[in-house]
């Protein structure tokens, strides 16, 4: 019996190391199964390069009128402070602690973007933090009304460094950097006088709707953000090519600018939350700039407002970047908003008649009356329905396919359901003559009666032809003009 027990102990002693090793391997497999390492955690980019538009907008953030006139900013503002270098675990935990709906992963690319804000662009970030007090409430209201995550407000930091006058190399404009065609799709007017892509309120509403549409399309916020930058078509193609519905999985197929877009958005959320931990202070105004909005139903020039209210024209431009030529094209049919410092807003209401009198006086000196100044035409939009083509829409509104494509900024003949296209112009300034003597549409954009235009100061044959959707050659032929010279007050027939 004793021999049997001894033999059993010997056998157990020999087998025990193998049992322990097997159990350790099993536990290791279980732990590995619980920790899934994905591309968003491990991705790197040896060709890391920030978009040139981002670099330009961050630098221009330090050159604006508000910063130079309402703050004590100097290029040495952050020289007495220094950044703090934290380990990766701190950045990862801070991002995880952000109370956001959109996932904020940490990887080496995100770290590089955070370093750019906290080390290389400290002054620009200080200026952005100061200006955020003006714009963030506007963004939050638009996002809240659309039911979107509020952290999307920091997308404008990446897009424009919170500069409403920012313009990219390819023509995107405003706080949210809308291209002309996309802006028109979301009802942002773009005329010779008004560019609503630069209107902080209207562009924020449009951006919220566009982001909402993109999220409904992709069901993933990182992909929706990428599509906001390079277009949904490009993102969809890359998803199909890779077979994965994940931004980090299609990262290397995306344009170089778009690759940095989501990491910069994550870094912007970090920077706007944890700037104090990196010894960065907002550049705050020396005196409060509280503003109020008044509605204008007369055509006014910034110069007239500046003279009567004693407000610098640069201040008017800063607060009202949507007016391209310093002219508010108000009329009895359509009012436009004017943002002013609060005291001047009150003065405007009291002295509006004086401003109008000055405007009329200067018109009279040019031999013109208020009625001679045509209102800027307002585009008439048509939302594409199932089965409609450009030719069908053109016939419906009595215009041509070419005009619709030109006005709407589209190149292809293909339309998608829900797309908005411009089919004509209202306010008594038809863009083209009707192709038929009668029209079945309830909103005719033109008639067979002759259309006239009275030449205003600064206008040329080219700008007039572009406005009415015709050519300089046809304009000259219709008015028997041999050269290129026209004069203020001249009455032209629009062919």
ABEGO torsion letter per residue (X at the ends): XAAAAAAAAAAAAAAAAAAAAAAAAAAAAAAAAABBBBAAAABBBAABBBBAAAAAAAAAAAABAAAAAABABBAAAAAABBBBBBBAAAAAAAAAABBBABBBBBBAAAAAAAAAAAAAAAAAAAAAAAAAAAAAAAAAAAAAAAGBBAAAAAAAAAAAGGBAABBBAAGBBEAAGBBAAAAAAAGBBBBAABBAAABAAAAAAAAAAAAAAAAAAAGBAAAAAAAAAAEAAAAAAAAAAAGBBBAAAAAAABBAAAAAAAAAAAAAAAAAAAAAAAGBBBBBBABBBBBBBBBBABBBBAAAAAAAAGBBAAAAAAABAABAAGBBABBAABBBBBBBBAAAAAAAAAAAAAAAAAAAAAAAAAGBBAAABBBBBBBBBBBBBBGBBAAAAAAAAGBBAAAAAAAAGBABABBBBGBBBBAEBBGGBBABBBABABBABABBABBABBBBBBBBBGBBAAAAAAAAGBBAAAAAAAAGBABABBBBGBBBBBX
